[in-house]
Amino acid sequence: MPVNFPADVPIYSGARLTAAATFSANGQTTWGMEWETLDGIDKVQAFYSSKLSQGDWNIQFSGSVKGSFSAIFNRKSSTSFTGMVGADASSGVTKISLYLASATS
């Protein structure tokens, strides 16, 4: 996992991390990660729908078609944390992408 990635951001259990990066500039840090899982898209979407609609997170799905979804999410207690999560299963393996940005005051 990237350095300083917030520990309370839900990570899909059992997925294999295939890429991770952290970028910092001008008072903002952005994390990007990609995973793969053999679980179906419906199971992955249900996980993020559940986990990012509780605790300190809000989620809003912005698109969903058969075999893929995308959503934006943010931290309730700090508008400086915003992110996007999406997944695509068109290749037979579900690929999950998650991006999170944090601006410091």
C-alpha positions as CSV (number, residue, x, y, z in Angstrom):
1,M,0.0,0.0,0.0
2,P,1.2,3.5,-0.6
3,V,2.8,5.5,2.2
4,N,0.4,7.4,4.5
5,F,-2.8,6.0,2.8
6,P,-5.6,6.4,5.3
7,A,-6.2,3.1,7.1
8,D,-10.0,3.6,7.3
9,V,-10.5,3.5,3.5
10,P,-12.0,0.1,2.8
11,I,-10.0,-2.2,0.7
12,Y,-11.7,-5.2,-1.0
13,S,-10.7,-8.3,0.9
14,G,-8.7,-10.9,-1.0
15,A,-8.1,-8.7,-4.0
16,R,-4.5,-8.7,-5.4
17,L,-2.9,-5.3,-5.5
18,T,-1.4,-4.8,-9.0
19,A,-0.4,-1.1,-8.9
20,A,0.0,1.7,-6.4
21,A,1.3,5.2,-6.5
22,T,1.4,8.4,-4.4
23,F,1.8,11.9,-5.8
24,S,2.2,15.0,-3.7
25,A,2.3,18.6,-5.0
26,N,1.0,22.0,-4.0
27,G,-0.4,20.8,-0.7
28,Q,-2.3,17.9,-2.1
29,T,-1.6,14.2,-1.9
30,T,-3.2,11.8,-4.3
31,W,-3.1,8.0,-4.0
32,G,-4.0,5.6,-6.8
33,M,-4.3,1.8,-6.6
34,E,-5.5,-1.0,-8.7
35,W,-6.5,-4.5,-7.7
36,E,-7.8,-7.7,-9.3
37,T,-10.2,-10.3,-7.9
38,L,-12.0,-13.3,-9.3
39,D,-15.2,-12.1,-7.4
40,G,-18.0,-10.8,-9.6
41,I,-18.8,-7.2,-10.1
42,D,-22.0,-7.3,-8.1
43,K,-20.1,-8.5,-5.0
44,V,-17.5,-5.8,-5.4
45,Q,-20.1,-3.1,-5.9
46,A,-22.1,-4.3,-2.8
47,F,-18.9,-4.2,-0.7
48,Y,-18.1,-0.6,-1.6
49,S,-21.7,0.5,-1.4
50,S,-21.9,-0.9,2.2
51,K,-18.4,0.1,3.5
52,L,-18.4,3.7,2.0
53,S,-21.9,4.5,3.2
54,Q,-21.0,4.0,6.9
55,G,-18.6,5.5,9.4
56,D,-16.9,8.7,8.1
57,W,-17.7,8.1,4.4
58,N,-20.3,9.0,1.9
59,I,-20.6,7.3,-1.6
60,Q,-22.6,8.2,-4.7
61,F,-22.7,5.9,-7.7
62,S,-22.2,7.9,-10.9
63,G,-22.5,5.1,-13.4
64,S,-23.3,1.4,-13.6
65,V,-23.6,-0.8,-16.6
66,K,-23.5,-4.6,-16.8
67,G,-20.0,-5.6,-15.9
68,S,-18.8,-2.2,-14.5
69,F,-19.5,0.6,-12.0
70,S,-18.1,3.9,-10.9
71,A,-18.7,6.0,-7.8
72,I,-17.4,9.1,-6.0
73,F,-16.9,9.1,-2.3
74,N,-15.8,11.6,0.4
75,R,-15.0,11.9,4.0
76,K,-17.9,13.3,6.1
77,S,-15.7,15.0,8.6
78,S,-13.3,16.7,6.1
79,T,-14.2,17.9,2.6
80,S,-10.5,17.8,1.8
81,F,-10.7,14.0,1.2
82,T,-12.4,13.0,-2.0
83,G,-12.1,9.9,-4.1
84,M,-13.4,7.7,-6.9
85,V,-13.8,3.9,-7.0
86,G,-14.7,1.9,-10.0
87,A,-14.5,-1.7,-11.3
88,D,-14.8,-3.5,-14.6
89,A,-15.2,-7.2,-15.1
90,S,-15.3,-7.3,-18.9
91,S,-12.0,-9.2,-19.1
92,G,-13.3,-12.1,-16.9
93,V,-11.3,-10.7,-13.9
94,T,-12.7,-7.9,-11.9
95,K,-10.3,-5.0,-12.0
96,I,-10.8,-2.4,-9.2
97,S,-9.4,1.1,-9.4
98,L,-9.5,3.5,-6.4
99,Y,-8.2,7.1,-6.3
100,L,-8.2,9.3,-3.2
101,A,-7.0,12.9,-2.9
102,S,-6.4,14.9,0.2
103,A,-5.7,18.7,0.2
104,T,-4.1,20.2,3.2
105,S,-5.1,23.6,4.5
